[in-house]
Amino acid sequence: MGRRSRKRGETTRAERDAARRARAADPSGAPRRERLPGDDRPPAPWGGFPLSELVILLGIVLMGWGFVSGNDGRELVAAGLVVASLGGGELALREHLAGYRSHSTLLAGVAAFVAVTVVALAFSPVRLWLVGVVGVAVFGTTLYLMRELFRRRSGGLGFR
């Protein structure tokens, strides 16, 4: 079978050639994504200070210190994981609530993890099936609510 021609948009050959030349002149060679109106990252409440990045760096430093310490550093590794997760979680929540990027699955996973941890710690002899049911229920509910929230905040988009 022969190749079928595809209809192009409403551009002329000269416009396509100019766009090709502009892409070829780009020294990085990386494809560029077109910026949409309102496609700016949401600002942090604390201004230009890189707090999230510093918290993530602190978590990485704690994890590295814990790994170097050997068996005695398990608590440092755990603390580093928690601190770095807080920094990344704050950024994901801020982007999600602003309608910039959808992080529905990540935020639902965090909510399910917190719920499972609370159930496991509150009821010491707990049944494993109960923890599973709570985790799945919280994950599913939070995922649905976060997707709907993102749709409202992003102007109807399901993901971005």
N, C-alpha and C positions, 0 to 999 in steps of 0.2 A: 504494500500500500504506500502511496505517496504521502509526502508531508502536507499537511493542511496549513494554510496560512492563518495566522491569528490576527484578529482585529486589534489594532493598537488604540490607545486613547485618542483624545482630540489634539494630539501634538503634531507638528509638522516635522518633516525630515530635518530641517535646519535646527529646530529646537532640540531634537534628539541628538544630532551631531554635536551641538554646543554642550549638552549635558555630558556626553561621552568624553569630550575634550576636558571638561572640568574635572571629571572623575580621574582621568589619566594624569592630570597635573597635580593631583593630591599626592604629596610625598609619602604619606603613611600607607596608602594603598588599601586601607581598611574600608569596608563598605560603611556608608553613613546612613543612619536612620533619620528619616525626616522628623523634625520637631513639630509636634502638634500644638495648637494653642492651649495654654494652660498646662504645659508639660514640664513645669519646673518642679524640682524637688520641694517638699514641704519644709519650711524653716523650723529649726529647733526652737523650743520655747526659751532657751537660754542664749539665743543669738548665735554669733559666729564661733563661739568657743567649742572646740571639738570634744565635748564630754563623752559622747557615745564611743568614739574612737579610742579615747584614753581608757575608758572602762574596759573595752575589749582588749586593749594592750595590757592592762593590769591583769586581766584573766589569763592571757597568754604567758605573762611573766610568772604568775603563780603556778601555772601548770608546768612550766619549764623547771622552776625551782623544785617542785614536787618530784618531777621525774629524776632530777639530778640527785635528790636526797635519798633515793632508793625506797626501801620499804617503809621508812619513817615518814615519807612525803605523801602518803595516800590522802590525808586530809587536805593538803595544799592542792593536789590535783583536783579533788572534788570542789574545793572552794574556787579554784580557777575556772572550772567548768561552769559553775553557777554564776560567777561574776561576768564571764564572757557571754553567757547566754542572756543575762540581763541586758547587757549592752546591745546585742543583736536583736533581742526581743523588743526593746524600746524603739529601735529604728524601724523594725517591721511593723509594729503597731502604729507608729506615726505615719508611715507611708500608706498603710492600709486605710486608716481613718481619713486621710486627706484625699483618697481616691487616686493616688499616684500609681501604686502597684498593688495587686491583689496578693495578700499573704494569708488567705483564708485557711488553707490546710495547715500551715505552720502554726498559726494562732490556735486553731482547733486542737492540734497535737499538744501544745503547751497547756491548754485548759484541761485536756484529758489526763496529762501527766500529773498536774497538780491535784486533780480530783482523785486519781488512783492513789497518789501518795497520801493524801489526807485520809482516805478510807483505810488504807493499809496501816497507817500509824494510829488512827483513832480506835480501831477495833483490832486488837492484837491477834487473837486467834480468828483470822478472817478466812473465809472460803475463797479459793482462787476464782471460781466461776462468778462470784459476786463482784470481785475486782474487775473482771473482764466485762461484765454487763455494765457496770458503772462507767468504765473507760469508753466502751463503744457508744453508750447513750450520750455521754457528755461530748465526745468527739463529733457524733452525727448532728446533735443539736447546735453546737457551736459552729460547725462548718456551714450549716444552712443559714444561721443568723449572720455570720460574717460575710457570706456571699451576698446576701440581701443588702446588708449595710454597704458593701462595696458598690453594688449596683446603684444604690441611691446616691452615694458620694461621688461616683465617677460619671454620672450622667447616663446611666443605663448600660454601661459595659459590664460584661460578666468577668472579664479578666483583662489585664493590660501588661 
